[in-house]
Amino acid sequence: VSFADNGAVETNPQSTVAIGFTTDRISNTKASASVFVQFTAEPDSYIISLTLQKKTSSGWTTATDVSGYRHVYHGSGKSGLLTYEEWTVKKGAVYRVKCESTDIYNDGIQYTRTAYSDPF
């Protein structure tokens, strides 16, 4: 499991504290990822968006040519979320997963954190 902070650890009393990835290139045309998101408190609601990205000559772009390239989870009353996704990918292409987590509290404050898996 790799944890991606993409910066300093959050010091907010309420926020997404960690995003962890486990990725696997099952075969030339199959890939999977487990993504774990942990909050410091139980938010009143959360939105977690997972987007498969593909490496191109100009950088990373959304892998719109892969079925199910984006998954969005909505929920509340949990201190974390664990997901598993599997894709049929293109042979020879390099991918990564972008995770954007937003947790929202009843005082109207929301926190957003973005992290990326290692390429696979």
C-alpha positions, 0 to 999 in steps of 0.5 A, a space after each residue: 500500500 502506498 500513501 500519497 500526501 502530495 504535500 504537508 499533512 493536514 492540520 485541520 481538526 476535520 479533513 481527509 487525513 490520508 489517501 492510500 492506493 494499491 494498484 496492480 497491472 493484472 495483465 497487459 489489458 487489465 488493471 485494478 486499484 484499491 483506494 482507501 480514504 480516511 477522514 479525521 472525523 465522520 463528515 456530514 457528507 462526502 464526495 470521493 471521485 476516482 479518475 483513471 488517467 493515462 500518460 501522454 506525450 504532453 502529460 496526464 489526461 483523463 482516460 476517456 477511452 477506458 470504460 468506467 474511467 470515473 467513479 464517484 462515491 457519495 455518503 455520510 457518517 463514515 470515518 473512511 471508505 475503501 473501494 476496488 475498481 478494475 478496468 480493461 486498459 490499453 496494452 502498453 499504456 501507462 495509467 494512474 488513479 487520481 483521487 479527489 476527496 471532499 468532506 463536508 461538515 454541518 457548519 458549512 466548512 468543507 475540505 478537499 484533498 487530491 492524491 495520485 497513485 504511482 503509475 502502473 
